[in-house]
Amino acid sequence: VKENRRILLQRRPHGLPVAADFAIASEAIPDPQDERILVRNLYCSLTPAMRRWMDECSYAELIPLGGPIRCVCVSRVVESRDNAYRPGEYLMVMGAVKEYSTVRANPWTMKIEPEDGVPLSRHLSLFGLNPMTAYFGLLEIGRPRPGETVLVSGAAGSVGSLAGQIARMKGCRTVGVVGGAQKCTRLVEEFSFDAAVDYRGRNLDELTGDICAACPDGVDVYFDNVGGVVLDAALAAINPGARLVECGMISQYNASERIAGPSNIWQIIAKAATMQGFLGRQYLERFPEAMIDLKKWAAEGRIHAREHIAVGVENFYTAFMRLFDGSNDSKLMLQVAAPTGLVGSAK
Ligand SMILES: NC(=O)c1ccc[n+]([C@@H]2O[C@H](COP(=O)([O-])OP(=O)(O)OC[C@H]3O[C@@H](n4cnc5c(N)ncnc54)[C@H](OP(=O)(O)O)[C@@H]3O)[C@@H](O)[C@H]2O)c1
């Protein structure tokens, strides 16, 4: 009988996580209890929010010490006591970084219809929670109008690159803020941004100057993935009536000391702007409507996503840290089982 290898939270990270904060453990593959579904996890989505779940209890349940690392997975049903799900079906589930999970059907349990020529990983990179977050955050909260300027931070990443591509499609001038010259080039050449700004090594005044130069007509929508000094600089460039879409604050997730607030927050008043936070999961019931658009745009070649797929549960830590050291420029995921060769019993 195969073992179920999984990653556990060994201790709460202080600042940047270290390898010893996590442990790899093995257990017998669980039997699905009443109404539960046993799934083989294929791809685990690695996202910055998981860092928050390790030591900050706000919108999502804190991961208990010794507990598995929660994440969204693309999985295949192995055994089911729930009549609505059959072995062999593919699902998106709220699971964990482990080879097998038992899940009870809930609003997160969504069936995936595999399509010829569409790798299953696309259900995280192009049709998963991050793309839904980019879609609803930009369109519902940012409400971009043709001709406006949309500034996106974390713009080469999973959420940011899609927010930028959708904004461009809506007829906006699109400017991205990223770390490093290579990502700047990629934004313009691969993701069709009109301009890119490199925040690395720039202080607030320098970054403000760079953003103002890249956005000569000011910023109408700021899609914020990072918070910190980039948010402060963006505030200095906003137009009257601007919408600030607060999606993430990755610059603060590993802070071990109290964080200073943005010094330019006054601009929200001066420009009668709105600043609104949101969670992609608020729109869970409306995911099917976004899926229609995302699939159409992807089929037309109007949006695309990079993927970085690390392989093996044991490589969780090294892969996860890519989110925080600037090396990630893709939808990051961990492949814990190959999507092929799984037909029939997976046990
Ligand atoms: N509200 C929601 O429901 C929701 C859902 C999903 C994600 N999010 C948020 O969206 C943001 C992006 O998530 P993602 O999954 O798409 O990750 P990602 O952008 O693919 O990867 C993270 C990127 O953030 C940048 N970064 C890391 N540390 C930084 C720092 N100290 N200052 C500035 N930038 C830094 C890095 O790019 P550079 O090299 O360019 O710095 C890194 O590649 C995160 O803040 C996440 O929490 C929110």
The ligand as a Gaussian input file, in Angstrom:
#p B3LYP/6-31G(d) Opt

LIG

0 1
 N       -7.308000      39.151000      -2.757000
 C       -7.283000      37.890000      -3.162000
 O       -8.270000      37.147000      -3.137000
 C       -5.995000      37.325000      -3.691000
 C       -5.971000      36.097000      -4.375000
 C       -4.749000      35.642000      -4.918000
 C       -3.611000      36.403000      -4.719000
 N       -3.674000      37.572000      -4.027000
 C       -2.503000      38.412000      -3.819000
 O       -2.023000      38.807000      -5.080000
 C       -0.618000      39.027000      -4.996000
 C        0.080000      38.238000      -6.116000
 O       -0.130000      36.843000      -5.896000
 P        0.380000      35.791000      -6.990000
 O       -0.087000      34.449000      -6.554000
 O       -0.008000      36.293000      -8.326000
 O        1.964000      35.834000      -6.806000
 P        3.039000      36.236000      -7.898000
 O        2.813000      37.669000      -8.238000
 O        2.997000      35.254000      -8.996000
 O        4.428000      36.070000      -7.161000
 C        4.813000      36.959000      -6.180000
 C        5.610000      38.154000      -6.767000
 O        5.526000      39.232000      -5.853000
 C        6.672000      40.046000      -5.981000
 N        7.240000      40.344000      -4.659000
 C        7.729000      39.464000      -3.765000
 N        8.182000      40.110000      -2.672000
 C        7.977000      41.441000      -2.924000
 C        8.253000      42.624000      -2.192000
 N        8.832000      42.563000      -1.002000
 N        7.917000      43.823000      -2.738000
 C        7.321000      43.887000      -3.957000
 N        7.047000      42.791000      -4.708000
 C        7.377000      41.590000      -4.187000
 C        7.704000      39.257000      -6.781000
 O        7.796000      39.849000      -8.081000
 P        8.914000      40.983000      -8.397000
 O       10.166000      40.252000      -8.744000
 O        8.318000      41.752000      -9.483000
 O        9.103000      41.752000      -7.134000
 C        7.105000      37.877000      -6.868000
 O        7.446000      37.191000      -8.033000
 C       -0.189000      38.606000      -3.594000
 O       -0.091000      39.745000      -2.770000
 C       -1.327000      37.724000      -3.134000
 O       -1.457000      37.677000      -1.746000
 C       -4.842000      38.038000      -3.521000

